[in-house]
Amino acid sequence: MKSLSPAATHERAAVPEAPRGGSAVVLCTALLGFFLISLDALIVTVALPDIGRGLGGGMSGLQWVVDGYTLVFAALMLSAGALSDRIGARRAFGGGLVLFALASAACGCAPGLGALVAARLVQGAAAAVMMPASLALVRQNFPDQAKRARAIAVWTVGGAVAVAAGPVLGGALTASVGWRWIFFVNLPASLLALALFTRVPASPRLPARLDVVGQVTAVAAMGGLTYAVIEGGAEGFGRPLVVAALAVAAAAAVAFLVAQATGAHPMLPLPLFRSRVAAVSMVVGFMLNAAYYGGVFIFSLYFQQQRGQSALDTGLLFIPMTALVAVVNLASARLAGRFGPRVPMVAGQLLGAAGLAALTTVDAHTQVGTVAALMVPVGLGGALAVPALTALLLDAVPADRAGTASAVLNTARQVGGALAVAVFGALLTGAGTFLAGMRWSMLLAAAGLLLTAGATLTLPRGGQQRAEP
């Protein structure tokens, strides 16, 4: 499933025309940055058992290795676009890239699980800065609308290839040279991106105000909830720290909503959610990523811990799930053009729910090839739904809200992935056996997709209900 779409970042409606020349270099630089960001969301999953054996720690520690990156990435996404505008996209991208490379090196050299999680948090922050800046660079250096549309389409290839390659590359590196190389592999790619970056023209600085209160409370709310779910699943939800984390999350969520409703420059305009199309799109995006990221997390552990597969074999078993993503993305666009976006959206969610339901039949004796085949509908369902979902949302908001809407959608999807890893890991720990926890996780995800498919059917056929400006 494509992790992100061209509309899934914080775009800017108008920027001064960039100097001519070097557009191909800019596109390659931005694409490579997008590839790295998307790769690190999934490359780590297949290596989790080896990381656990090498650094110690239980299920909760491994969950934090995944969620440390995704959670910070999601929490900082809304403010990162404003930061990119304020300091200039080129400077933001370059600073984020350097920080990402340093954090990757720190991950690879981590002496313990705590150090690895801390470095992953920094990685996520760097990725949040790079993401909107990479697309802003493309927009600034392709002033012609037609050429810019083609450039953005090429830019998305970086994310699509990274999502498909992540589990396979992670398994191959872990099996051949060790898990630390899933982070070290970022270094040559980062150096190449930096070499290209030196030829990127300067970017204008645009007026933009940061919503500091909103950002702090958003991080506290997401972090508190994720901590409570992960640690509650491992140690019990009655523990004082878990209860305190839930209280912090609730208080921070209320403070965030108040800040967005009353602030002069909110990073999340609440009127956007007065549109049923926008609200449903966010929920659908959340659930699609929850099913996909949660499924990859669960079955990376299942293949290795329950079936004795190597990291390389586990990575190869994910190929059927991801191999046809690009083809299905194109089919989604054609179906949406012919029948409207609701058709591929509903079909994708139902296909994913059917695959998740089928995965509840998996046990310790199911052929691993059969399990790999049963995962295919989950990947294809997301690939079918996401392009139509993005188009539907952008058609439902005014042009000057497209960047904000796409950033919110991307944030919702990343939060879905982070919370799925937290919840599914808690179920694996608390259900008594791994297989029981796996079945409950698949049922929960399937039920969620069925509910969001039903919500999608309530939308106008053309998705024309517009959010307020």
Sequence and secondary structure as in RCSB ss.txt:
>XXXX:A:sequence
MKSLSPAATHERAAVPEAPRGGSAVVLCTALLGFFLISLDALIVTVALPDIGRGLGGGMSGLQWVVDGYTLVFAA
LMLSAGALSDRIGARRAFGGGLVLFALASAACGCAPGLGALVAARLVQGAAAAVMMPASLALVRQNFPDQAKRAR
AIAVWTVGGAVAVAAGPVLGGALTASVGWRWIFFVNLPASLLALALFTRVPASPRLPARLDVVGQVTAVAAMGGL
TYAVIEGGAEGFGRPLVVAALAVAAAAAVAFLVAQATGAHPMLPLPLFRSRVAAVSMVVGFMLNAAYYGGVFIFS
LYFQQQRGQSALDTGLLFIPMTALVAVVNLASARLAGRFGPRVPMVAGQLLGAAGLAALTTVDAHTQVGTVAALM
VPVGLGGALAVPALTALLLDAVPADRAGTASAVLNTARQVGGALAVAVFGALLTGAGTFLAGMRWSMLLAAAGLL
LTAGATLTLPRGGQQRAEP
>XXXX:A:secstr
  S  TTSS   S      SS HHHHHHHHHHHHHHHHHHHHTTGGGHHHHHHHH   HHHHHHHHHHHHHHHHH
HHHHHHHHHHHH HHHHHHHHHHHHHHHHHHHHH SSHHHHHHHHHHHHHHHHHHHHHHHHHHHHH  SHHHHHH
HHHHHHHHHHHHHHHHHHHHHHHHHHT TTHHHHTHHHHHHHHHHHHTTS           HHHHHHHHHHHHHH
HHHHHHHHHH TTSHHHHHHHHHHHHHHHHHHHHHHH SS SS GGGGGSHHHHHHHHHHHHHHHHHHHHHHHHH
HIIIIIT   HHHHHHHTHHHHTTHHHHHHHHHHHHHHH THHHHHHHHHHHHHHHHHHTT  TTS HHHHHHHH
HHHHHHHHHHHHHHHHHHHHHS GGGHHHHHHHHHHHHHHHHHHHHHHHHHHHHHSSSHHHHHHHHHHHHHHHHH
HHHHHHHTS TT       
